[in-house]
Amino acid sequence: MSAVLRAIVEPGFFTSGSVQVALAVATAVALVASAIGVFTVIRGQSFAGHSLADIGAAGGAGTFLIGVGPVWGFIAISVAAAGAMQAIGIERQRGRDLATGIVLGAGLGLAALFLFLDSTTANASSATYTILAGSMFAIGPSTVPVVIVFGGAALAIVAAIYRPLLLSSVSPELAAARGLPVRAIGALYLLALAAAVALSCLAIGAILSTALLIGPAAAALRLTRRPGLAIIGAAAIALAACWLGILLAYDSFYWPPHRYGWPVSFFIVALVVVFYLGARIGEKRRSRRAA
């Protein structure tokens, strides 16, 4: 076993402080994104999740201007954008894309402004890359408690409203007929979604975070229609993609020409796509056997 590990894992992987922080952050983000991602797919609000991710670039770029960690910008702008979507009327099916599109346009405008202002400061290129594509090995240890607190809060929200959220996601009309506060449930879900998106932005960047939010959940729902099992399956897929992605990114520093490592976010997104395609193939084979 040790010989196999030495062949796969480059020296110093388990003792590297950057790797340990990356694994801790990736684990927390994967669990949060999986649970909330399943409801996002069921509710058909992938566009809202993608929009919050794109808007996150404005928060990350804005905090860089004032010298604050990007995690706070991602969280602040995502929560504010989710609140704006709720206020405009994202709960109404016919107004969902309209509310999302309006907030997305405003957020991208702010992102363009802040990234332009960032370009006039030192180290702007590395900051822009980190905001848009992530840099998990550059996350400081002090960020881990922040990720755990906000991730735990998002999971607590979903756990507290699990059954009402599931019913309102599958059939809003039936939920309303039973007297459930559909709008309040939707607002709490959006708050949890904002936290999940913000943490995903921190892990793999604003432009790629949707892959971690939607990919594992969509793959799991290809294999099972039971939401509880789908959440477990999505978590397993997301964890596998994140852990393997970190390992491959670390090993890539030793690949020829031994100059630069490949981005963690690239490996994670590529693995998510592979897992999703595998789930589709598995679903088709199962359907053929059933037929």
Buried (B, 14 or more C-beta within 10 A) or exposed (E): EEEEEEEEEBEEBEEBEBBBBBBBBBBBBBBBBBBBBBBBBBBEBBBBBBBBBBBBBBBBBBBBBEEEBBBBBBBBBBBBBBBBBBEBBBBEEEBBBEBBBBBBEBBBEBBEEBBEBBEEEEEBEEBBEBBBBBBBBEBEEEBBEBBBEBBBEBBEBBEEBBEBBBBBBEEBEEBBEEEBBBBBBBBBBBBBBBBBBBBBBBBBBBBBBBBBBBBBBBBBBBBBEEBEBBBBBBBBBBBBBBBBBBBBBBBBBEEEEEEEBBBBBBBBBBBBBBBBEBBBEEBEEEEEEEE
